[in-house]
Amino acid sequence: MDLEFNVAQLLKAPVGATRRYELAEDVHELVAELQLVTPVTGQVQLLHVPGGVLATGQLQVTVATECKRCLRLLELPTRFEIEEEFKSTVDVLTGTAIFVDPTEDTALLIDAQHILNLGEIIRQDLLLAAEPAALCKPDCRGLCSNCGKDLNEGPCGCQIESADPRWAALSNLLKT
């Protein structure tokens, strides 16, 4: 995976300098929770800001999942954005260490060799963007709870069980 960027030259440039990169990376190892059909693609921009680098980008990937009602396999195009500020840990000009708050997220640090790694940020943002309850169509009827037939293909023919007699008074209200 080529989600690591050497930002030494960017950090030597004036604040406001940018670099743009096209991504087409297979990240299925990073995101084991999702079944990815295509590589993550899109454009990432790295902007030199005081104390580090701001990474922004618009990315897309296709995720394989199943309909939560009828269990059909789906392939959902998923778009997501990244926007994170990475902090330098070493001054690029002098080589001296820069104090970093111990509570700082280590995924947002540029290492001592001036390598910025987008892997964890892409993983987190992709998990947040993935559809948690995908449906094959908005009016999916799901599966019969008795026989398991896909009700989108038509009725299943199961006998409707009689209602609980304790609810009979309420069902009479629906008839009126």
Sequence and secondary structure as in RCSB ss.txt:
>XXXX:A:sequence
MDLEFNVAQLLKAPVGATRRYELAEDVHELVAELQLVTPVTGQVQLLHVPGGVLATGQLQVTVATECKRCLRLLE
LPTRFEIEEEFKSTVDVLTGTAIFVDPTEDTALLIDAQHILNLGEIIRQDLLLAAEPAALCKPDCRGLCSNCGKD
LNEGPCGCQIESADPRWAALSNLLKT
>XXXX:A:secstr
   EEE HHHHHS TT EEEEEEEE  TTT TTSEESS EEEEEEEEEETTEEEEEEEEEEEEEEE TTT  EEE
EEEEEEEEEEEEESB TTT  B    TTS GGGEE TT EEE HHHHHHHHHHHS TT  SSTT   B TTT  B
GGG           GGGHHHHHHHH 
